[in-house]
Amino acid sequence: MKKTDVAMLILIVAVAAGIAYFIANSIFGGMTDKSQTVKTIDPITSQVEAPDAKIFNENAINPSVEVNIDNSAAATTPTANTPTTE
């Protein structure tokens, strides 16, 4: 290699490194010295608050109670079709 080839290669590598640095800095951003405030939590106490009356009220529908339509007796076992082998 000639001296001019080595100098040209060093110049190309330096320019490519500079371009890569500026592209990476624009994509990932640089270091910032901004401070951030963090909200702290309230301490845990043994005091229990009453539940919301809009959600937990006496007239609310209880999903754990079985509902029978037309006063029919509820089936104790499911009546699903079971496949038979022939």
URMOTA-V467015 format. One record per residue. N is the residue number from 0. RES is the residue in one small letter. NEAR is the number of other ideal C-beta (glycine too) atoms within 12 Angstrom. D_LAST is the distance of its C-alpha to the last C-alpha in whole Angstrom. Layout:
# URMOTA-V467015
n->[N/N]
res->[RES/RES]
near->[NEAR/NEAR]
d_last->[D_LAST/D_LAST]
This chain:
# URMOTA-V467015
n->[0/1/2/3/4/5/6/7/8/9/10/11/12/13/14/15/16/17/18/19/20/21/22/23/24/25/26/27/28/29/30/31/32/33/34/35/36/37/38/39/40/41/42/43/44/45/46/47/48/49/50/51/52/53/54/55/56/57/58/59/60/61/62/63/64/65/66/67/68/69/70/71/72/73/74/75/76/77/78/79/80/81/82/83/84/85]
res->[m/k/k/t/d/v/a/m/l/i/l/i/v/a/v/a/a/g/i/a/y/f/i/a/n/s/i/f/g/g/m/t/d/k/s/q/t/v/k/t/i/d/p/i/t/s/q/v/e/a/p/d/a/k/i/f/n/e/n/a/i/n/p/s/v/e/v/n/i/d/n/s/a/a/a/t/t/p/t/a/n/t/p/t/t/e]
near->[9/8/9/10/11/12/13/14/15/15/14/14/14/14/14/14/14/14/14/15/15/14/12/13/13/11/10/12/9/12/7/8/6/8/6/7/6/6/6/6/6/7/7/7/7/6/8/7/9/9/10/9/11/8/10/13/12/7/9/14/11/11/7/7/9/12/12/10/8/7/7/9/9/14/10/7/7/8/8/7/6/8/6/5/4/3]
d_last->[86/89/90/89/85/85/87/84/81/82/83/80/78/80/79/76/76/77/75/72/74/74/71/69/72/71/67/67/70/73/74/75/77/75/75/72/72/69/68/68/66/67/67/64/66/65/65/62/62/61/58/58/59/57/54/54/55/54/53/50/47/45/41/40/41/37/38/37/37/38/39/35/34/32/29/28/25/23/21/19/15/13/10/7/4/0]
